[in-house]
Amino acid sequence: MNHILLKQIKIRIRNGETMKKSRIKKRKSFSFSIHVFLIITTLLIIPTYCTFIYLNSSIARYMDEEISSKVVQNVSNSQGEISAKLENLINVSNLFASDPEYANMMNSGNSYYKKSKYFDDLVNKLTSSNIFSLNELRITYFDNEKNMYSNWSVNYNDYAFLLGKNWVKESVNARGYITWNMFDPSFIREEQGKSIQYISLARSFFFAKAGEKTRTGTLIISMDVSVLQELLKKYTYSPKDLIFFCSDGTALNPSFPEAYGFAEQVRSVLKRTENGSGSFPATLVSNKYIVSYYELPRPWNYEGKNLGVVAMTIRTWRRRTAGSSRSSPCFSSSLPRLCWSWYG
C-alpha cells in the first residue's frame, strides 16, 4: 500500500517538473516572438507607414497645385473671348465707316426714307453674313438732323438725348475715332430701373466737301453686359463659383456682391486684385476658393481705370484629396490587429 502511494507521488512530481519545463519553453518562445515582432515593426512596418503618409501628403499637395494652376489657366482663357466680343463692336463700326456710299447716302441732301432704307439694307447684309453676331448688338445712328435709324424697336420713343452724353460728344471731337462707355445703366426706356448695363461705343462720320469735313452723323453700337456674363459662366465649375467684371477692386455688377450675402468678405478679397493679374487662395464663409484675375487690354477701361475679370473658384477638389489623406489612419488601425494575430 505504501509502495503504491510512493509511486503515485513520484509520478506527480515528475509530471509537475515536465509542466514547469513546458511553461519555461513557452515563455522563451513568447519572448522570442516579441523580439521578432519589434524588429519587423521597427525596420519594416513603421517606415512603410511613414512613407505612405508622406507620399499621400505629397500627392495631395501636388494635385492641389496642379488643379489650381488648371483653374487659373482656364479663367485666363476667357480673356480672348471677352476681347473678341468687344472687338466685334469695333469691326461692325469699321464696316459702316469703310462703306464709301454710306457717308454719301447719309448726307442731309437725301430723304429720310432713302437713308432709312440704305441703313436697313446694310444691317440686313451684315446680319445675313453670320459673322458679326448682330443679334447681340443694338445699332443706332443719328444723322446731322438728329433723325434716328436703328436695328431695334424704339417704340416711338425719342432717343436724341444720347447725343448729349459726354462720351457721344467726345466722338465728334475725336473726328472718326471711337469713344467707349463701359457698364452704363441701360438707356432704353423699357429697361429703366432694372439692373441692366450696356457697353457702348460712339463713332462720328464726316463727309468731305470743298476741302472741309462736315459731320454726317454719329453711330452708337451697344451690347448688353449679360452677353459677356453668360460667356464667363462657361469658365465656372460649380454654382458656388463667382466670376464678374471688376475695376480697381470694385465689382461692376450693381447687384453684386450684396446678392451673395457676404459682401464685406468679397470686397476685402477684391482689394487684392486691383492691379495686374495673378491668383491666390481665399476663404469666404468657411469655403476655400482660388481667386484668379486679369486685366483687359486698352482701350477697354472703366472711367479711365483698369478693367478686368475676377473669378473665385471653390476648391471642391480639396475635400476629395483631404478625404484620401484621412484614409491613412485606417492603415494605422491595422497595427493592433496585426499584433493580436501575431500573438494569437
ZIUR-V184264 format. One record per backbone hydrogen bond with DSSP energy under -1.0 kcal/mol. NH is the residue of the N-H (numbers start at 1). CO is the residue of the C=O. If there is no record, write none. Layout:
nh	co
NH	CO
NH	CO
This chain:
nh	co
5	1
6	2
7	3
8	4
9	5
10	6
11	7
12	8
13	9
14	10
15	11
16	12
17	13
18	14
19	15
20	16
21	17
22	18
23	19
24	20
25	21
26	22
27	23
28	24
29	25
30	26
31	27
32	28
33	29
34	30
35	31
36	32
37	33
38	34
39	35
40	36
41	37
42	38
43	39
44	40
45	40
46	41
48	44
49	45
50	46
51	47
52	48
53	49
54	50
55	51
56	52
57	53
58	54
59	55
60	56
61	57
62	58
63	59
64	60
65	61
66	62
67	63
68	64
69	65
70	66
71	67
72	68
73	69
74	70
75	71
76	72
77	73
78	75
79	76
82	78
83	79
84	80
85	81
86	82
87	83
88	84
90	86
91	87
92	88
93	89
94	90
95	91
96	92
97	93
98	94
105	101
106	102
107	104
110	107
115	111
116	112
117	113
118	114
119	115
120	116
121	117
122	118
123	119
124	120
125	121
126	122
127	123
128	124
130	127
136	133
137	134
138	222
140	220
141	149
142	218
143	147
144	216
146	143
149	141
151	139
157	154
162	159
163	160
164	161
165	162
169	165
170	166
173	169
174	170
175	172
179	202
181	200
184	198
186	196
191	188
192	189
194	191
196	194
198	184
199	223
200	181
201	221
202	179
203	219
205	217
207	214
209	212
212	209
214	207
216	205
217	205
218	142
219	203
220	140
221	201
222	138
223	199
225	197
227	224
229	225
230	226
231	227
232	228
233	229
234	231
235	232
236	233
241	238
242	312
244	310
246	308
247	250
252	245
256	253
259	255
260	257
261	258
266	262
267	263
268	264
269	265
270	266
271	267
272	269
273	270
278	293
280	291
282	289
284	287
287	284
289	282
290	313
291	280
292	311
293	278
294	309
296	307
300	297
302	305
305	302
308	246
309	294
310	244
311	292
312	242
313	290
315	288
316	314
318	315
320	316
321	317
322	318
323	319
324	320
325	321
326	322
328	325
330	327
332	328
333	329
335	332
338	334
339	335
340	336
341	337
342	338
343	339
344	340
